[in-house]
Amino acid sequence: MSHINRMSGLTHYKTLNPALKIPKQVLHMQNRVCSHTGRRDFTSIPALICGSAVRRWWSKSILPETRQRLKDIAWTYRLAITATITAGLCLIGTFLSFHTELDPWTNLWRLFILSDRTIEVNADEQVAYILGVMGKCCLLETEHPTYKRVAGVTSRLLNANAKVDEIRKRHWSVVVLKHPAINAFVMANGFIFVFSGLAAVANDDQLSIIVGHELAHCVLRHWNHYTSVKLVINVWMVLVSAVLSIALPFRQALAAVAMCKIVFHLCVGLPTQRSHETEADRVGLELAANACIDVTQGYKFWETLYKANGPSTRIWWLETHPTDKTRAQHLYSLIPATVELQKQAGC
């Protein structure tokens, strides 16, 4: 049974027995919580079934004379049909434009269809799952030196960036997981999870920059943006699935829909996630700079990982994160700008 202590504006979780064996399901948790979506999308299947039913009805249940008459009617009213479709697309465009905001951190227009509260409620459910699984085995006590170190680093970042609305108005929570993985992640409700393996290999400045990266994901509302993009893609895929299943035999329509999903995933989903990581690296480094952290430690951390792991054997455009080498180069290029921020902050 875990219980909560509050200190320095953070929520601290500890367990009475952190030395218990890690449950098997915890080993698969990273994939569940670190990705933006944990559920498989099956929304296209009903559209495929309905479209195939319409195709069968059209070809087998309607007499040839009736089909020809319906085609003639559609041709006669083609302008009205075209105007209706155009009006519908304009309404969709208007809806999306009303839910698009200019992000002051990136100066990019971003889609936010869902409310932040909705995203946070979903994050609450995922955090409850994580703490339920790990609550009896894997959470470091608040008195543990590693926990105190992570909490201290986080508090320093939060205090130094208290003027940032997205940081000041949110209640942040710190959880340190007893696990050798070199990893950290954040949930949309402000829960920051740090693995003890990361704390073991990163110095205080490097740990600060990594925690700053996680804070930046919340500041930039990345969960909301990605979820909104996925929602638009899913709705679009429902429409595409219905049209393809009407126009093509079921197997061909199924293959075409699968190909469309792959294209959207490669051309929209993965690039969006990689851009989020790149943005979080920059903004996180800026947050760390405001706390007078040695900003040169950011690229050194990723450079060390790159040297230890060697060149990635994975195809970069199939990954959700940039490679270690790419991140090191990016953070190195940001040093002059962040040093100037430190001068402005009086470091």
Secondary structure, 3 states (H helix, E strand, C coil): CCEEEEECCEEEEECCCCCCCCCHHHHHHHHHHHCCCCCCCCCHHHHHHHHHHHHHHHHHHCCHHHHHHHHHHHHHCHHHHHHHHHHHHHHHHHHHHHCEEEECCCCEEEECCCCHHHHHHHHHHHHHHHHHHHCCCCECCCCCHHHHHHHHHHHHHHHHCCCCHHHHCCCEEEEEECCCCCCEEECCCCEEEEEHHHHHHCCHHHHHHHHHHHHHHHHCCHHHHHHHHHHHHHHHHHHHHHHHHHHCCHHHHHHHHHHHHHHHHHHHHHHHHHHHHHHHHHHHHHHHHHCCCCCHHHHHHHHHHHHHHCCCCCCHHHCCCCCHHHHHHHHHHCHHHHHHHHHHCCC
